[in-house]
Amino acid sequence: MDVVTSAVETNAPEKNLSPWEFSCDLEVDYKSDEIASIVYSTMAVDKELQPDKVRRSMSVSNGKLSVRFQATEARFLRASYSAFVDVLTLATKTIEQFGTSM
């Protein structure tokens, strides 16, 4: 597993046209569509606890899991990203330990 990119963006408050002022992108390269799809399916069941404050969108392409977070405040972005990465790490370690033949 390789974390390819992780970026955080903020929009200037005076130019903010939407409430989703803070965003972050994460891309993890699993080098396998099968593993990336398994992780995607695992992570997709957990919805955001505060969807009015945080949005998360995910996709899989060429063995990479891409995730985009958008939030109304930096603290909601941080909390959502942190919780997501914790569960993502657990899912990845489980696949590494037991393989995909389960």
ABEGO torsion letter per residue (X at the ends): XBBABBBBBBBBAAABABABABBBBBBBBAGBAAAAAAAAAAAAABBBABAAABBBBBBBBGGBBBBBBBBABAAAAAAAAAAAAAAAAAAAAAAAAAEAAX
